[in-house]
Amino acid sequence: MTTHTNLLGGPDPTYLPENAEAARLLDEESLSPAEVAAQHPTFSRAWAALAEEAFSAGRVIESYAYARTGYHRGLDALRRNGWKGHGPVPWSHGPNQGFLRCLAALARAAGAIDEKEEYERCRQFLRDSDPAAYAELLA
């Protein structure tokens, strides 16, 4: 994998490792996101799918809870991989997408329950992580 150096002196992008087994279960074995989350609770993509599914069905509080779980599991993974609380988390890197989707889902659910500070914080965090993710998921 190529590591890009930030010529402006900011932190390097963080690239999460792939969880090949969890991705295979979700993609190839067609297990439900709930089954995958139960077997691989650190796999943010499963939590993102649960949050998005719940939100689409009008279950906003469930969506919020799923998104928050995946968001926190993603933060833990980012920190384990060198993230220091800020800096790019590229949307173009597939394993980062679960965390970024959870962040967007948390923003949506927070907005739906009128939790304004959380809504704005999550939107800004997503925009700061990668403007492409923001454009794809919230714009």
C-alpha positions in Angstrom: 0.0 0.0 0.0 1.3 3.5 -0.8 1.6 5.9 2.0 1.0 9.5 1.0 3.1 12.1 2.7 1.3 15.3 3.6 3.5 18.1 2.2 1.7 20.7 4.3 3.0 19.1 7.5 -0.3 17.6 8.7 -0.8 14.0 9.8 -0.5 11.2 7.3 -3.7 9.5 6.2 -4.9 6.6 8.3 -5.6 3.3 6.5 -7.5 0.7 8.5 -6.6 -2.9 7.9 -9.1 -5.2 6.1 -11.0 -7.7 8.1 -11.1 -10.2 5.3 -13.1 -12.8 7.3 -15.9 -10.4 8.3 -16.0 -8.9 4.7 -16.2 -12.4 3.3 -19.1 -13.4 5.6 -21.0 -10.2 4.7 -20.3 -10.2 1.0 -19.9 -13.8 -0.1 -21.6 -15.8 2.5 -24.5 -13.3 2.6 -24.8 -13.4 6.4 -26.9 -10.6 7.8 -25.1 -7.5 9.2 -26.4 -8.6 12.6 -24.8 -12.0 12.3 -21.6 -10.5 11.1 -21.6 -7.9 13.9 -22.2 -10.7 16.5 -19.2 -12.7 15.2 -17.0 -9.7 14.5 -18.1 -6.9 16.8 -15.1 -4.6 15.8 -16.2 -4.7 12.1 -17.7 -1.2 11.6 -19.1 -2.0 8.2 -21.6 -4.4 9.7 -22.7 -1.7 12.2 -23.0 0.8 9.4 -25.3 -1.6 7.5 -27.4 -2.1 10.6 -27.6 1.7 11.2 -28.5 2.4 7.6 -31.1 -0.3 7.5 -32.7 0.8 10.8 -32.8 4.5 9.6 -34.4 3.5 6.3 -37.1 1.6 8.2 -37.8 4.6 10.5 -36.2 3.1 13.5 -34.1 6.2 14.3 -33.1 5.3 17.9 -31.9 1.9 16.8 -30.0 3.5 13.9 -28.4 5.9 16.4 -27.3 3.1 18.7 -25.9 0.9 15.9 -24.1 3.9 14.4 -22.6 4.9 17.7 -21.4 1.4 18.3 -19.7 1.2 14.9 -18.3 4.7 15.3 -16.6 3.9 18.6 -15.3 0.5 17.4 -13.9 2.5 14.4 -12.3 5.1 16.6 -10.6 2.3 18.5 -9.3 0.8 15.2 -8.1 4.2 14.0 -6.2 4.8 17.2 -4.6 1.3 17.0 -3.4 2.2 13.5 -1.7 5.5 14.4 -4.5 8.1 14.2 -3.9 10.8 16.8 -7.4 12.3 16.9 -7.3 14.2 13.6 -6.1 13.8 10.1 -7.3 12.2 6.9 -9.3 8.9 6.9 -9.6 8.3 3.1 -12.9 7.2 1.8 -11.1 5.6 -1.2 -9.6 3.0 1.1 -12.3 0.3 1.4 -11.6 -0.7 5.0 -12.1 3.0 6.1 -15.6 3.1 4.7 -17.3 1.2 7.6 -16.1 3.8 10.1 -17.0 6.7 7.7 -20.5 5.3 7.1 -21.1 4.9 10.8 -20.0 8.6 11.3 -22.5 9.7 8.6 -25.2 7.4 10.0 -24.6 8.9 13.5 -25.0 12.4 12.0 -28.2 11.5 10.3 -29.7 9.9 13.3 -28.6 12.8 15.6 -30.2 15.2 13.2 -33.4 13.2 13.2 -33.7 13.4 17.0 -32.7 17.0 17.0 -29.4 16.5 18.8 -27.9 19.5 17.1 -24.4 19.5 18.6 -23.8 15.8 17.8 -25.2 16.3 14.3 -22.9 19.2 13.6 -19.9 17.6 15.2 -20.3 14.4 13.2 -20.9 16.3 9.9 -17.7 18.3 10.5 -15.7 15.2 11.6 -16.8 13.5 8.3 -15.9 16.5 6.2 -12.5 16.8 8.0 -11.8 13.0 7.6 -12.4 13.1 3.8 -14.5 15.6 1.8 -15.2 12.8 -0.7 -16.8 10.8 2.1 -18.9 13.8 3.1 -20.0 14.3 -0.6 -20.8 10.7 -1.0 -22.7 10.2 2.3 -24.2 13.4 3.5 -24.2 16.1 0.8 
